[in-house]
Amino acid sequence: MKRTPTEIKLQQTSRILQVSFEDETFKLPCEYLRVHSPSAEVQGHGPGQEVLQKSKEKVNIVAIEPVGHYAVRLIFDDSHNTGLYSWELLYDLGINASLHWQRYLQRLEAASHLRVSQDSDKYLV
């Protein structure tokens, strides 16, 4: 089933992107979206080439650009702007947020990296 957002709303003060679909609304922290960017810079060019994103706790979205009728480009205040977030990806990041977030936290722990702030956790755990 192809899902298309009915609304995408940036809550810049709380660093949350609210993405609403017909049957679900997700509050996705900017940190979460940034560390799960679909860009090659983050995902690499193949399996096992992912680059762990660290120290993104305070990152924010400064602009949202529509890309056709299938995605948005999120422009972050750390100058990252190369990931296209398809509707399918946004839905997956919303519906599976807890799973994706726990995997990310495990990767940080394995890299001996401590997060400075846990603000995102209240939306994802």
C-alpha positions in Angstrom: 0.0 0.0 0.0 1.5 3.3 -1.1 1.3 5.9 1.7 1.4 9.7 1.1 1.7 12.1 4.0 -1.4 14.3 4.6 0.7 16.9 6.5 4.3 17.5 7.3 4.9 20.1 10.0 8.1 21.3 11.5 8.1 22.2 15.2 11.5 24.0 15.2 11.5 24.9 18.9 11.2 21.3 20.0 13.2 20.0 17.0 10.4 17.7 15.9 9.1 16.9 12.4 5.5 15.8 12.7 4.5 13.6 9.8 0.8 12.7 9.4 -0.5 9.9 7.2 -4.2 9.0 6.8 -4.0 6.5 9.7 -1.0 7.6 11.7 0.9 10.7 13.0 4.5 10.5 13.9 6.6 12.9 15.9 10.1 12.4 14.6 13.0 14.2 16.3 15.4 16.0 14.0 18.3 14.1 15.6 16.6 10.8 14.7 16.0 11.9 11.1 19.6 13.2 10.7 21.3 10.0 11.9 19.0 8.0 9.7 19.5 10.1 6.6 19.2 8.1 3.4 22.2 9.9 1.9 25.2 8.1 0.7 27.2 10.2 3.2 25.4 8.4 6.0 24.3 5.1 4.4 27.5 4.5 2.4 27.4 3.0 -1.1 26.6 -0.6 0.0 26.0 -2.9 2.9 28.5 -2.5 5.7 29.6 1.0 4.6 27.2 3.0 6.9 28.9 5.9 8.7 27.8 6.2 12.3 26.5 9.7 13.0 27.6 11.1 16.3 26.9 14.3 18.3 23.7 15.2 16.5 21.6 15.7 19.6 21.0 19.4 19.0 20.7 19.3 15.2 17.6 21.1 13.8 15.9 21.2 10.4 16.0 24.7 8.8 14.1 24.0 5.6 12.0 21.3 3.9 12.0 21.1 0.1 9.5 19.1 -1.8 10.9 16.7 -4.4 8.3 15.7 -6.9 5.3 13.9 -5.5 7.3 11.3 -3.7 9.8 12.8 -1.2 11.2 15.8 0.7 14.7 17.0 1.1 15.4 18.0 4.7 18.0 20.8 5.2 19.7 20.5 8.6 21.6 23.3 10.4 24.8 21.3 10.3 24.8 21.8 6.5 23.6 18.2 5.7 21.2 18.4 2.8 21.8 15.4 0.6 19.2 12.9 1.7 15.8 12.5 0.0 13.2 11.2 2.5 10.6 9.3 0.4 7.1 8.9 1.8 7.9 5.2 2.2 11.0 6.0 4.2 9.2 8.5 6.4 6.5 6.0 7.2 9.0 3.3 8.0 11.0 5.7 10.2 7.7 6.5 12.0 6.2 3.0 12.4 9.5 1.4 13.3 11.0 4.3 15.3 11.6 2.4 18.5 13.5 -0.4 16.7 15.6 1.9 14.5 16.4 4.1 17.6 17.5 1.2 19.7 19.8 -0.1 17.0 21.3 3.4 16.7 21.9 3.6 20.4 23.5 0.1 20.4 25.8 1.2 17.6 26.8 4.4 19.6 27.4 2.2 22.7 29.6 -0.2 20.7 31.6 2.8 19.5 31.9 4.0 23.2 30.1 7.3 22.4 27.9 8.9 25.0 25.1 11.2 23.9 25.0 14.6 25.6 21.2 14.9 25.6 18.4 12.4 25.7 15.7 14.7 24.5 14.9 12.5 21.5 14.4 9.4 23.6 11.0 10.5 24.9 9.6 10.3 21.4 11.3 7.1 20.3 11.5 4.7 23.2 
